[in-house]
Amino acid sequence: MNNPVRGGTADPGVDSGAPPPQANVLIGVLVVSAFVMILNETILSVALRDLTVDLGVSTTTTQWLTSGFLLTMAVVIPITGFLLERFTARQVFLASLTLFSTGTLVSALAPGFAVLLAGRVVQACGTAVMLPLLMTSVMRLVPPRKRGATMGTISIVIAVAPAVGPTVGGAVLASLGWRWMFWIVLPLAVAALAVGAVRMRLDSETRKVPLDVPSVLLSAVGFGGVLYGLASVGESGGEHAVPPWVPVLIGLAALAVFVARQLRLQRRDLALLDLRPFKVRAFTVALILSALLFMCLLGVGSIMLPLYLQTVLDTSTFVSGLAVLPGGLLLGLLGRPVGRLFDRFGARPLVVPGALSMAVSLWLMALLGEDSPLAAVIAIHVLLMAGLGLMMTPLMTESLGSLPEHLHSHGSAILATLQQVSGAFGTAVFVTVASLGTSAPSGAPDAGGLRAAFVVAGVIGLLAFLASLFVRRSPGPGREVTPPVAAPDDAGAEREPSGTASGI
């Protein structure tokens, strides 16, 4: 097997104790690129009102600048498993940054809403590929005993970038205007592209897997329909041209056909998204817990709690943003320390207390009312973020580390897709419950409606704690924990995992 890092460094499949120096550079470039891209996901959220006035469109239309971005992500991410096998990491990286930079430039120069939306869609196409590429690269380049600490850095990207996006966007909007949100990001993206073009030199094995067009279409309709329907629930106050359940049902039907087709194609190793990772118990348990985690991270931490602060406690947007900042920073700061603890002790000693903290904090939120002190809200949010911080890095590392090498790219695609869909599902569920539980004539969530949403979140937290008890006891650091799941080649023979391409 070719050495993935040129220059005669150690094979990363051998647990030498530390990744090769060149691997650290490559992962650093990927981490910085991913941070810039994911920061861009939420940077426009504070500019929707200004964009509505400046572009002369309705608020519902403007929301598509965010919803369209997330929808494109959900459609493209499932294809990344194929891309990471068919093309080298260098090719995928350069294509991703080129798309993102092009979309950023188009958005900055956009004369109207349609061009701005097109720029955001192009940005999303580049962003969708980067996170699976980053996770797959870590699994390939970093030896097992060091993966937790490196994955901790990735968790900082996933958790902190969306959290600070609105803060950065608000600061830029207050002084420079919305176009500068793109002009500031553009040189960062171009710089990352230039550094990657020079430094990302990886020897790779690729497989000429044919692209199954019906699977691409089924994936687009399936994931796109589900996410569109879920996003519609939470955006338009209950008034929809098409009822949200219609695209959700169409999406679920398409996903059922998609799964059946992948199961058939993977027998010949031709699946667009290989579903064999679900045969690995540790991967499936970690995936379920990750879904529950992202439901609460995005649905409660990013939507419900700020809504409670602004509508019930009557705080300003600035104060509500500051109130959730300590928890967001704690979540980021826990990334690498928790990763190092995972490398020493495994996932279970971290995930179980993390899930308990998550469940307790969510039930404490259900006790919040109109007279609750702001300090108590901040403390509960910090407890929630501490619990999520103990869970996020171990779950990502455990899920992918339990897979054989030839399934890393597909496992990364499944995990990244799940993050998008579960976040949208959690937001839709909590917004719907809050709207149904309100007593306000306008239907806007009040204290009663938000309390009902927090109770539902508490139930999800309890389910997460119960699921955490099924996380396996790790046999020790640096271990190979899962017997290989053989992937048959085109002739139907069993293919050794070490001889397959991971796309790196």
N, C-alpha and C positions, 0 to 999 in steps of 0.2 A: 504493500500500500504506500502511495506517495506520502511524503512528509508534508503536512498542510502548511508549515511555515518555512519559507526558504531560508537557507543559510546554515543548514545542518543542525538545527536545534533538536531537542529531544522530542520524540513522538509524544503528543499530548495524551495519547491513550495510555501511556505508562505513567503511573503515579509517581512522579519525580519530586513531588512536594511543592512545586511552584510552576506556574505557566512560564514558557519561554519569554524572554524580554520582548521579542518582536510581537508575540501574542498580546502582551500588555498594551503595546502601542495600538494594535488593531482594535482591541476591545475598547480602549479609550476613545478612539475615533468614532466607533459605533455608538458608544454611550452618549457622547456629546451630540452627535447627530440626532439620536433618538430624543434627547431632552429638548432640543430646539423644535423638533417636529411635534412632539406631544404637547409642549407648551403652546404651540399654535392652535391646538384643538379648542382650547377654551379662552384664548386671548380676546376673541371677538364678543364674548358673552356680555361684557359691560358696555359694548358699543351699539347694541341693537337699537336703542332709542335714537341715537344720533344718526345711524344709518337709515332709519325709517324716514327721518326728516330730510336728510341730504339726498337720498336716492328717490324720494317721492313714492314709496311703496308702503303697504300696510305692515303692521307688526307681525302678523301671521306669515306674510311673505318673507320678511326679513329673517324670521327664525329658521328658514331653510338654509341660511348660511352656516348654521351649526348642525341642523338635522341632516342636511345634504352631505356634509362632511362625514358624519357618523355613519350614515347610510352607505356611502361609498366604501368606507372602511369595512363594514360588515360584508359587503359584496366581494371585495378584493382579497381580504385576509384568507378565506378558505383556499384560494388558488395558490397561496405562497408555498404550500407543501410541494406542489408540482414545480414551481419556479426554482426552489432551492435544490431540487434534484436535477433539473434540466440545465441550469446555468450555474456558473461559478459564483462564489461569494462576491468577488470583485465586480462581475457583471451586474449582479443584482443590486449591489451597493451603489454603483455609478448610475444605474437606471433610476433607483429610488431617489437619490439626491438631485438628479437632473430633473425629474418630474416635479419634485417639491420646489426646487428653485424656480422652474418655469411657472408653476402655479402661483408662487409668491409674487413674481414679477407681473404676471397678468392681473392679479388682484390689486396690486399697488397702482397700476395704470388704468384700472377698470373705469370706463366712462359711465356705466350704469349697472343695475342690479344683475342682469343676465350675464354679463362678462365677469362680474365679481363672483357669482355663483360658479361659473365655469372654472375660474381660477381656483376656487376652494375645492372643487371636485378633483382637479389635477393634483393639487396639494395632497389630498386624501389618498390618491392612488400611490403616491410616493411614501406617505406615512404608513400605510397599511403593511407594506413589505418590511419596513425597518425593524419593528419589534420582534417578529419571528426570526429575522436574520440575526439579530443581536442574541436572542436566547439560544438559537442553534449554534452560533459561533462559540458561545461560552461553553456549551456542552462538548464541543469538539476540541477546543483549544486549552481548556482549563482542566487539570487533573481532578479526580473526584474529591480529594480531601480539601481542595481550595474553592470548590464551586459555590459553597454557601456564601462566603464573603463576597465573591464576584456577583452573584445573584442579588446580594444585598444592595449593591450599587444600582442594579437594574430596577429594584423595587423603589429606590429613590426617584428614578426617572418616571416610573409609572405613577407614583403617588404624589410627588411634590410638584412635578411640572403642571398637571392640571390644576392643582391647588393654587399655585402662584400665577397662573395665566391671567385670571381676572384682575389680580393686583397689578401686574405689569401693564395689562391693557388699560386699566383705569388711570395709571400714572401717565402713560403715553397719551391717552385721549384727553386728559385734562390740560396738557401743555402743547401738544403738537397736532392732534387730529388723527382720525382713524386710519388714513393711508400710511402713516408712519409706523403702524403696527406691522405692516409688511415691509416697509423700507428698512426697518431695524433688523428684522429677521433675515432678509435677503442676503446681506453680506456674511452673516453667520453660516447660512446654508452653503453659499458659494465657497467660503473658506473650508468648510468641512469636506465639500466635494473635491476641492483642490488637494487637500492633505490626503484624502482617501485615494485619489488617483495616483499619487506618488508613493504612498506608504503601504497601501493594501496590495501586497503581492503574495498571493496564496496559490500553491499547487493544489489542484483539485481534481477529483474524479467526478465526472458527470454521467448521467444516463440519458440516452435519447428517448425519453418517454414521450409518446404522442399525446397531444392535448385532446382530451375527450370533450368536444364542444357541447354535447347534451348535458354533461355534468356541470360545465360552466354555467349554462343557462339555468339549470335546475338550482344550482347554488345561488345564483343572482336572484331568482324569483323567491327562493325559500328564505334565505337570510334577509334579503332586502324587504320582502313582504312582512316578515315577522317584526323586524326592527321599525319599519315604517308605521305599522299598526300600533306598536307599543309607544313610539314617539308621538303619534297623533293623540293618544289618550292624554298625555301630559302637557300638550301645548295649546290646545284651542278651546279650552273651557267647555268641552262637551259639544261644541258645534262643529260638525264635520260634513263635508260634501259626500264622503263615503264613510259609513260606519267603520271604526277601527277594527272590529272583529272580522270584517271581510278580508282585508289583506293579511291578517294574522292567520285565518283559516286557509287561505290560498297558499301562504308561505309554509304552513305546517304540512299541507298536502304535498307541496313540491319537495320539502325536506324528506318526507317519507320515501318518495320515489328516488331522491338523491341518495339516501342511505342504502336503499336496495341496490341501486346501480353500483355504488362504491363497493359493496360487499361482493358483488359479482366480478367487478373489474380487478379487485385486489387479489383474486385467485391467480391472475396472470401478471400481477405487479404493475397494473396500468391505471390504478385508481387516481383520480384527481386529488382526493384527500383520503389517505389510508386510515381506516378506522380500527386497525389492529391495536393501537394503544389502549383502547377500551378493554382489551382482554387482560391487561395488567392491573391487578387489583389496586396496587398502591397509586397508580396513575388515576384511576377512576375515583377513588376516595378523595385524593387531593383536588381533583377537578370539581367534584361536588362542593367541597368546602370553599374552593376559590369562587365558585358561582355565588354562594351565599355571602361570602366576604364582599364581592364587588357590588352585589345588590345593596348592601348596607353602606359601603363606602361612598358610592355615587348617589344612591337614592336618599339616604339619611344625611350623610355628612355634607354633600354638595347641594342638596335641594331642600329637604324637609327642615333641617335645623336652621339654615339661613332664613327660610320662610317663616319659621316660628319667631325668630329674633325680630324680623321686620314687621310682621303682622300682629303678633300677640304682645311682644315687649315693646313694640313701636320704636325700635332702634333705626338709625340711618344705615344706608348701604355701607358707608365707610366703617361704622362701628361693628356691624355684623361681619364684615370682612375681617376686621381685627380680632373679633371674638373667636373665629375658627382658625386663626393663624397659628396659635400655640400648638394646637393638636396636629395641624398639618406639618409644622416643623418637626414635632416629635416623631411623627410617622417617618419622615425622611431621615432623621438622625438615627433611628433604630435600625436602619437597613443593614449597614455593614456589621455593627456589633452582633445583631441577631444572626447574621449570616455566619460569623465566626463561631457563635455558639452552636449553630446547626452543624458546622463542620466537626465539632467536638462531640456533641451529644445526640445528633439526629433531630428529627422533626417532632416527635411526640412530646418531649418535655417542654417544648415551646408552644406547640399548637394547642394543646389542651388548656393551659392557663390563659392563652390568648383568646380562645373561644369563650372561656368563662368570663373574662373581662368584657368581651364584646357583648355577651348576653346580659350581664349585670348593668352595663351602661345603657343599653337600649331599654331595659325595664325602668331604669331611673328616669330616662327621658319621658316615659309614659306618665310619670308623676309630676311633670312640669306643668305649671299653670300660668295665669295672668300675673301673679304676684311673685313668681320665682326670681330670685336675684340673678343678675347676669353672671356673677362669679360662679354660682352653682352650675349654670349652663356650660361655662367654659371648662370647669372641672370635669363634668360628665363627658364632654367632647374629648378632652385629653385622655380620659380613661378608655373611651371607645377607640381612639387612634392608637393608644398603647397596645390594646388587644389586637387590632388589625396589624400593627407593626410586628407583633410576635408571630403572626400567622403568615403574612404575605410571602416573605423570603423563603421560609421552610417549605411552604406549599409549592411554590414555583420550582424550587430545586428538587424537591422530593418527586414531583410529578414527572419532570423530564429525566431526572437521574435514574428513575426506575425503568426507563425504556432502553432497549438496545440502540446502537448508534444509527442504524439505518431508518429508525422511526423518529429520530429527534426532530427533523424538519416538520414532519406531519404532526407530531405532538405539540410543537411550538405553535403551529397554525391553529390547532384545535383550542389550545389555551388562550391565544390572543382573540380568536373569534368569540369564545365564551365570555371574555371580559366585556366585549362590546354588547353582546346580547343580554347578559345578565344585568349589566348596568342599566340598560334601557328598560328591561323588564321590572327591575326594582323601582325605578323612577315612576313607571306607569302604574304599578300597584299602589305605591304610597300616595301618589297624587290622586288616584281614583278613590282610595279609601278616605283621604282627607276631604275630598269634595263631597262624597256621599255622607260623611259624618258631620258636615257643617250645618249650622242652623241659620246662617246668613242667607237672606233672600237672594243675593247675587250669586250664591253658590261658591263664593271665594272661601278657601279654608279658614276656619277660625280656631279658637283654642280647643273646642271639642273635636273638630275634624282632625286636627293635628295630633291630638292625644290618641285618637283611634288609629292613625297611621303609625304612631310610635308603638302602640300595643302590637300591631301586626309585625313591626320590626322586631319587637321583643320575642315573638313566637319564632321568627326566623333565626334570631340569635340562639334560642333554646335548641332549635334543630341543628344549628352549627355546632353547639357544644356536644350534643349527642353524636353527631357525625365524627367529631374530633376523637372520640373514644375508639374509633376504628382505625385510626392512624397507626401503622405498624411500629413496633419497637425496633429501632435500628440496631443492626449487629455491630456497628462500629464505624469510625471514620475511614474514608478512602476505600470503601467496600464496593464490590460489584454485587448488586442486590437482586437483580432480576435475570433469570435465564433468558437467553436470546429468543426473541419471537422471530422465527425464520420467515423470510420473505421469498416466495417462489419466483423464479425467473420466468421469462416468456415461454420456456419449454416445460414449465411446471416443476422443475427441480428445485430443491431447497438451496437457497443462496446464503452464504455465510455473512453475518452482519458486518464483519470487518472489511469485507470486500465491496461493500456498497458505497454509493455516494451519498453524502449528507448534504451536498451542495456547498461545502466549504472547501 
